[in-house]
Amino acid sequence: MSMQAERYFLPKDHRLRPYVTGIWRHQGGPAGGHERIMPRGVVKLLFPLCGTLVAVDGIRGDVPRLRGAVYLAGLHSRSVTTAPDGSLVMLGLGLSAEVCRAVLPLPAHEVTNLTIEATLVFKNTPELFERLCRATSSLPDQCRILLRWLESVIEPSARLTQVHHACRVLARTPQDARVDRIARDMAVSSRHLRRVFLQYVGVTPLEYVRLRRFNRALNLMPSDLSLTAIAQESHYYDQAHLCHDFKDIAGMTPGEYRAQAGPIGGLLLSSDIRLIQFGEQAIG
């Protein structure tokens, strides 16, 4: 059976662009097929508008089946495998982990590697879900509904700005020694910086660096670069370190990922699912 995938992104000058990594809608997928989703450094709100998504592996929490409600998926550090039924329509909103605390009203580490019902965190998600269901014929309309809701709950802060800056520094120069320097710049101890990262990002600074390296490598996998070159570009010590980290996080080797990868980065579809449409466009 086939699956359709659509993605929307915000223009660079949009006020919410620093927070939103993208909005997507997937439709279809057969019973028995499965998707393997790589960790992409995002916190997600998931809206199964029709059908059911079954957690096969990697999803912790008390929600083995996602249906009829809004779900919050915290930052994941390992790949997740799910199995959609054939009638599934899944809408998703991705939030950058670096600034997710502008939206989350609780410490980010409390939902790391968890998927929970969003009503445990947000008050008005049932009403949001109903509005989205009524707009199922128009993805742009659904995007606008999501963005208006996001505008109503977002709360930036000075500390959040500091954490975002620290994340950018770590992403550019991810040597371990930089953690102490960032702590000094933020006028906190290294131990306190660790607590701040857990509260605001969901992982420690070193765990964050590990995920950023993995994602840099993941983005380079479709290229013609050798694994040695990808390791260098992604700030790994060597190819062996890349392969070890990649298998631990993705559950497969880089070579296996390259052999199965399709047009959607970080999403592997089983042979039971054929992608017949994939489009990306901007929404204001």
N, C-alpha and C positions, 0 to 999 in steps of 0.2 A: 504494500500500500504506500501511497505517496504522502509527503508532508510539504506544506508551504511555510515559508519563513519570511517575515518582513521585519525590518529594523528601521527605527527612526533615531536621529541624533539632533542635538540642539546646535544652532549656530554659535560661533565662537563668542559673539557679543551678547548672548542670552544670559540673563542674571543667574539662572540656575545651572549654566554649563559647568561650573566647577564642581557641582554636586552630582549631576546626572551623567552616568556613563552611557546610557542609552535606554531606549524603550523598544521592546520587541513583541511580536505575536507569532506563535507557532500553531499551526492547525494540522490535524491528522496524525498519522502514525498508527501502525497496526497493533492489535493485541499480540504479545509475544515478541515484538521488536523492542529495542532499548536504545537509550542515549547515554553516552559517557560524557560528563560535563567536567571540564578542567577548572581548577580554581583560578579566577581571573582578578582577584583583589577587589571584589565588589560585594556589597551587601544588597540583597535583592528582596523586593516585594513581588510576590507571585499571586496571580489571579487566575485560577482555573475556571474560566467562564462557562465551560461546557466539558463534560466528561471527567475523567479521573487520571491523575498521575500517581503511579505506584513507585515508592522508593524501593530499589533493589539492594543498593549497597552505598554506604558512605553518608547517609543522612541520619543524624542522631536526633532524638526527640520522640515525642509521642504522636507523630503524624506520618505513619507509613503510607497513608493514602491522602492525596491532596485533592479536595473537591468542594465546591459550593461555598467557599470562604476565602479570605485573604490570608496569605502566609508570609512570614518573615524568615528569610534565610540569612543567617549571619555569615560573616567572613569564613570561608572554608579553606582549609590548608591541605586537603586531599581531594582527589577526583570523586565525583558522585555519579552513580548509575541509576537511571530511572527508566520506567517502562510506561509509556503512554498508551491509553486505549485509542481505538480508531476514531472516536468522536471528539477527542480532546481539542479544546481551544484554550491555549495558555497565553496570557498577557503578562509581561514582566517589566519591572522598572529596576534598573541598576543604579545603585548609589556608590560613589567612590568611597572606599574604606577609609581613606585619609581624612575625610570630612563627614563621615556618616553620623557623627554625634550631633551635627546640626539638626538632624532629623530624629535620631533615636533618643527617647527620653530615659534611657538607662545606660549603664556602662556597656560598651561594645563587647567586652569579653564574655558577658553573660549570655550572649547568643552566638559566640564563635563556634563553628562546626555544629550548629543546631538549626533546625527548621521548626518553627512554632506557629501557632495561630496568632495572627497579628492583633486580634482583639485583646490579647494578654498585654500588649504594649501600647496600642493606639485605641482611642475611644470610638472613633467614628468610621472604622473600616467597613462595617456592614452596610452603611449608607453609601459609602464609596463603591463597594462591590455592586450594589444595585444600580447605581448610575452607570457604571461601566457595562453591565449586562444589557441595559437598555440601549447602549450605543454600539452594539457588537458589529453593526454593518459598516462602521467607519472607524478605521484605526486612527486617523488624524483627530477625530472627535474624542476618542479614548485618550489619546496623548494629552490633549488640552485639559480634559478632566483630571488626569493624573497630575499635571503641572500646577493646576489651580489648587488641588489638594496639598501638594508639596509646599506651595507658597504659604498656605495657612498654618503649617506645622513647623517650618524651618526656623531655627534659632541659632544664628552664627554667634561666635564669641571670640574674645581676644585670645584665649587659650587655644581654641580651635585653629586660629590663624598661625599660632606658634607651632602647633603640631603639624599642620600642613607644610609649613616651611621646613621643619625637621625631616619630614618624609621626602621632600624634594631633594634635600642635601644627601640623605642616605641613598636615594635612587641614583644620584649622579656619581657619588663616590662612596660605594658601599663597603669600604674597609672597616673592619671592626673598631679600629681606633677612633673612628669618627664619632662613635656614640658618646665617648667622654667629652669631646669638644662640643657636641650639640647640647649635652647636659649643662656645660658651663655657659653656653650662649643663652640658655633658657633660665639660668640662675637656679638650677636644681641639681641634686646629686644624681649619679648614674642609677642608683636604686629607685629614686623617685621618678626619673625619666621612664624607667621600665613600667612603673605603675601608671603613669600618664598614658603611655602607649596602649596598655591593656584597656584602660578606660575609654580612650578616644578612637583607637584603631581596632582593637580586639586581639592583638598579638604583641609580643615584645619587640623591641627594635631589631634584634637579630633575626627573629622569625619573619619580621616584615621584609628585611633585606633578602632573606631566602626566597620568599614568595615573589619579590620583584625580579630577582635573578631568573627564577623559573619562567616568569611571564615574558621577560625579555627574550629568553631562549625560545619559548613557545611561539612568539611572534616571528622569529627568524626561521622557524622550521619549514615554511613553504618556499624559502629561497633556495638558491643553488649552493649556498655556503656549506662547507664541510662541517662536521661536528666539532672539529678542533677550532675552526674559525668562529663558530657559534659560541663555543665555550669562552673564547677570548672576548668576543663582543658583549657577552652577558656577564662578565666579571667573575667567571669561575676560574679556579686555580688551573684546571686542565680538563681534558675531555672526560677522563675517568670520573672526576668530581661531578661534571654535568650529568653523565649517564646515571650515576648513583642517585643524585638528587631528583632527577627526572623520573626515574622508576619509583622512587619512594613517594613522590607527590602524585604522579599521573597513574601509577599502577601498571606502567608499560615502559619499554625502552624508547629512546628517541626514534630509533629505526622503525619500531612498530607503530608509533604515532604517525610518522611520515607516510607509512604505507596505507594508513586508514583515513588520514585527514581529508576533509572535504572543503567546501567554500566558506564555511563558518568556522573561524578560528576558535579552537578550544572546545568544539562540539563534535563528537564522533557518533555517527549513526550506524546502527547495525545493518547488515545486508538486507534485513526485512523492510527497511525504510528507504524510500527513494525521494530525494529532494527535487521537487519539480519547479519550485519558484523560490528565488531568494533575491529580495530587493532591499536597497538602502536609500533613504532620502532624508532630507532635513525638514524639520518642522519648526516654525517660529513660535 
